[in-house]
């Protein structure tokens, strides 16, 4: 067995499942859905897994939008929208499917 941490992650797999149904979403939006379905995680760990997923091509950047608003850090926010990448393998988690089925109604 190789050294270091294993490549797979339960949290990242859950994010893949969420993006499978969302098609595209930005970090905070993904975080909010994750918190409704799965045990609590920090926003920081979601952003870590999004960056890691980009590096191993489980996620890809769909688009980057700059939105104007009244934010604590200024008048503009940059939202990076993610989509599934070439190496993502969705397993269709029933909890995630049920969540999005309820949202459609």
C-alpha positions as protocol buffer text, in pm:
chain_id: "A"
residue {
  index: 1
  type: UNK
  ca { x: 0 y: 0 z: 0 }
}
residue {
  index: 2
  type: UNK
  ca { x: 122 y: 350 z: -85 }
}
residue {
  index: 3
  type: UNK
  ca { x: 215 y: 609 z: 170 }
}
residue {
  index: 4
  type: UNK
  ca { x: 6 y: 908 z: 263 }
}
residue {
  index: 5
  type: UNK
  ca { x: -364 y: 967 z: 283 }
}
residue {
  index: 6
  type: UNK
  ca { x: -607 y: 770 z: 68 }
}
residue {
  index: 7
  type: UNK
  ca { x: -742 y: 957 z: -233 }
}
residue {
  index: 8
  type: UNK
  ca { x: -1112 y: 899 z: -161 }
}
residue {
  index: 9
  type: UNK
  ca { x: -1323 y: 1094 z: 88 }
}
residue {
  index: 10
  type: UNK
  ca { x: -1674 y: 1044 z: 220 }
}
residue {
  index: 11
  type: UNK
  ca { x: -1736 y: 1417 z: 236 }
}
residue {
  index: 12
  type: UNK
  ca { x: -1614 y: 1471 z: -121 }
}
residue {
  index: 13
  type: UNK
  ca { x: -1830 y: 1180 z: -240 }
}
residue {
  index: 14
  type: UNK
  ca { x: -2132 y: 1342 z: -75 }
}
residue {
  index: 15
  type: UNK
  ca { x: -2051 y: 1668 z: -256 }
}
residue {
  index: 16
  type: UNK
  ca { x: -2033 y: 1472 z: -584 }
}
residue {
  index: 17
  type: UNK
  ca { x: -2380 y: 1331 z: -511 }
}
residue {
  index: 18
  type: UNK
  ca { x: -2515 y: 1682 z: -441 }
}
residue {
  index: 19
  type: UNK
  ca { x: -2363 y: 1827 z: -759 }
}
residue {
  index: 20
  type: UNK
  ca { x: -2502 y: 1536 z: -960 }
}
residue {
  index: 21
  type: UNK
  ca { x: -2852 y: 1664 z: -886 }
}
residue {
  index: 22
  type: UNK
  ca { x: -2771 y: 2038 z: -876 }
}
residue {
  index: 23
  type: UNK
  ca { x: -2571 y: 2025 z: -1202 }
}
residue {
  index: 24
  type: UNK
  ca { x: -2388 y: 2342 z: -1095 }
}
residue {
  index: 25
  type: UNK
  ca { x: -2350 y: 2532 z: -769 }
}
residue {
  index: 26
  type: UNK
  ca { x: -2121 y: 2765 z: -577 }
}
residue {
  index: 27
  type: UNK
  ca { x: -1947 y: 2675 z: -252 }
}
residue {
  index: 28
  type: UNK
  ca { x: -2187 y: 2825 z: 3 }
}
residue {
  index: 29
  type: UNK
  ca { x: -2490 y: 2690 z: -183 }
}
residue {
  index: 30
  type: UNK
  ca { x: -2337 y: 2338 z: -180 }
}
residue {
  index: 31
  type: UNK
  ca { x: -2253 y: 2380 z: 191 }
}
residue {
  index: 32
  type: UNK
  ca { x: -2615 y: 2471 z: 278 }
}
residue {
  index: 33
  type: UNK
  ca { x: -2753 y: 2164 z: 99 }
}
residue {
  index: 34
  type: UNK
  ca { x: -2487 y: 1941 z: 257 }
}
residue {
  index: 35
  type: UNK
  ca { x: -2582 y: 2059 z: 607 }
}
residue {
  index: 36
  type: UNK
  ca { x: -2950 y: 1977 z: 544 }
}
residue {
  index: 37
  type: UNK
  ca { x: -2878 y: 1619 z: 435 }
}
residue {
  index: 38
  type: UNK
  ca { x: -2567 y: 1500 z: 619 }
}
residue {
  index: 39
  type: UNK
  ca { x: -2409 y: 1550 z: 963 }
}
residue {
  index: 40
  type: UNK
  ca { x: -2268 y: 1891 z: 1035 }
}
residue {
  index: 41
  type: UNK
  ca { x: -1946 y: 1996 z: 868 }
}
residue {
  index: 42
  type: UNK
  ca { x: -1772 y: 2330 z: 853 }
}
residue {
  index: 43
  type: UNK
  ca { x: -1781 y: 2551 z: 549 }
}
residue {
  index: 44
  type: UNK
  ca { x: -1403 y: 2539 z: 551 }
}
residue {
  index: 45
  type: UNK
  ca { x: -1396 y: 2161 z: 498 }
}
residue {
  index: 46
  type: UNK
  ca { x: -1642 y: 2189 z: 205 }
}
residue {
  index: 47
  type: UNK
  ca { x: -1418 y: 2447 z: 36 }
}
residue {
  index: 48
  type: UNK
  ca { x: -1115 y: 2224 z: 105 }
}
residue {
  index: 49
  type: UNK
  ca { x: -1284 y: 1932 z: -71 }
}
residue {
  index: 50
  type: UNK
  ca { x: -1393 y: 2152 z: -362 }
}
residue {
  index: 51
  type: UNK
  ca { x: -1031 y: 2260 z: -414 }
}
residue {
  index: 52
  type: UNK
  ca { x: -904 y: 1903 z: -373 }
}
residue {
  index: 53
  type: UNK
  ca { x: -1172 y: 1779 z: -613 }
}
residue {
  index: 54
  type: UNK
  ca { x: -1058 y: 2036 z: -871 }
}
residue {
  index: 55
  type: UNK
  ca { x: -700 y: 1909 z: -839 }
}
residue {
  index: 56
  type: UNK
  ca { x: -800 y: 1547 z: -902 }
}
residue {
  index: 57
  type: UNK
  ca { x: -1064 y: 1642 z: -1162 }
}
residue {
  index: 58
  type: UNK
  ca { x: -1367 y: 1522 z: -967 }
}
residue {
  index: 59
  type: UNK
  ca { x: -1496 y: 1878 z: -1000 }
}
residue {
  index: 60
  type: UNK
  ca { x: -1457 y: 2141 z: -1268 }
}
residue {
  index: 61
  type: UNK
  ca { x: -1527 y: 2513 z: -1271 }
}
residue {
  index: 62
  type: UNK
  ca { x: -1851 y: 2582 z: -1454 }
}
residue {
  index: 63
  type: UNK
  ca { x: -1839 y: 2962 z: -1438 }
}
residue {
  index: 64
  type: UNK
  ca { x: -1727 y: 3253 z: -1225 }
}
residue {
  index: 65
  type: UNK
  ca { x: -1972 y: 3533 z: -1149 }
}
residue {
  index: 66
  type: UNK
  ca { x: -1912 y: 3866 z: -982 }
}
residue {
  index: 67
  type: UNK
  ca { x: -2219 y: 3982 z: -795 }
}
residue {
  index: 68
  type: UNK
  ca { x: -2269 y: 4326 z: -653 }
}
residue {
  index: 69
  type: UNK
  ca { x: -2411 y: 4362 z: -306 }
}
residue {
  index: 70
  type: UNK
  ca { x: -2359 y: 4503 z: 41 }
}
residue {
  index: 71
  type: UNK
  ca { x: -2110 y: 4257 z: 189 }
}
residue {
  index: 72
  type: UNK
  ca { x: -1900 y: 4299 z: 502 }
}
residue {
  index: 73
  type: UNK
  ca { x: -1583 y: 4286 z: 288 }
}
residue {
  index: 74
  type: UNK
  ca { x: -1699 y: 4526 z: 19 }
}
residue {
  index: 75
  type: UNK
  ca { x: -1942 y: 4579 z: -263 }
}
residue {
  index: 76
  type: UNK
  ca { x: -1873 y: 4271 z: -472 }
}
residue {
  index: 77
  type: UNK
  ca { x: -1854 y: 3894 z: -429 }
}
residue {
  index: 78
  type: UNK
  ca { x: -1696 y: 3644 z: -666 }
}
residue {
  index: 79
  type: UNK
  ca { x: -1888 y: 3317 z: -685 }
}
residue {
  index: 80
  type: UNK
  ca { x: -1717 y: 3017 z: -837 }
}
residue {
  index: 81
  type: UNK
  ca { x: -1971 y: 2767 z: -971 }
}
residue {
  index: 82
  type: UNK
  ca { x: -1863 y: 2403 z: -971 }
}
residue {
  index: 83
  type: UNK
  ca { x: -1985 y: 2109 z: -1178 }
}
residue {
  index: 84
  type: UNK
  ca { x: -1885 y: 1744 z: -1192 }
}
residue {
  index: 85
  type: UNK
  ca { x: -1549 y: 1674 z: -1351 }
}
residue {
  index: 86
  type: UNK
  ca { x: -1426 y: 1384 z: -1563 }
}
residue {
  index: 87
  type: UNK
  ca { x: -1322 y: 1168 z: -1265 }
}
residue {
  index: 88
  type: UNK
  ca { x: -1645 y: 1208 z: -1063 }
}
residue {
  index: 89
  type: UNK
  ca { x: -1842 y: 890 z: -1008 }
}
residue {
  index: 90
  type: UNK
  ca { x: -2186 y: 954 z: -864 }
}
residue {
  index: 91
  type: UNK
  ca { x: -2340 y: 658 z: -680 }
}
residue {
  index: 92
  type: UNK
  ca { x: -2688 y: 814 z: -642 }
}
residue {
  index: 93
  type: UNK
  ca { x: -2719 y: 834 z: -264 }
}
residue {
  index: 94
  type: UNK
  ca { x: -3083 y: 781 z: -165 }
}
residue {
  index: 95
  type: UNK
  ca { x: -3074 y: 1059 z: 98 }
}
residue {
  index: 96
  type: UNK
  ca { x: -2958 y: 1312 z: -162 }
}
residue {
  index: 97
  type: UNK
  ca { x: -3211 y: 1188 z: -419 }
}
residue {
  index: 98
  type: UNK
  ca { x: -3495 y: 1216 z: -166 }
}
residue {
  index: 99
  type: UNK
  ca { x: -3386 y: 1569 z: -73 }
}
residue {
  index: 100
  type: UNK
  ca { x: -3395 y: 1689 z: -434 }
}
residue {
  index: 101
  type: UNK
  ca { x: -3719 y: 1503 z: -507 }
}
residue {
  index: 102
  type: UNK
  ca { x: -3883 y: 1693 z: -219 }
}
residue {
  index: 103
  type: UNK
  ca { x: -3740 y: 2026 z: -346 }
}
residue {
  index: 104
  type: UNK
  ca { x: -3904 y: 1972 z: -687 }
}
residue {
  index: 105
  type: UNK
  ca { x: -4253 y: 1954 z: -535 }
}
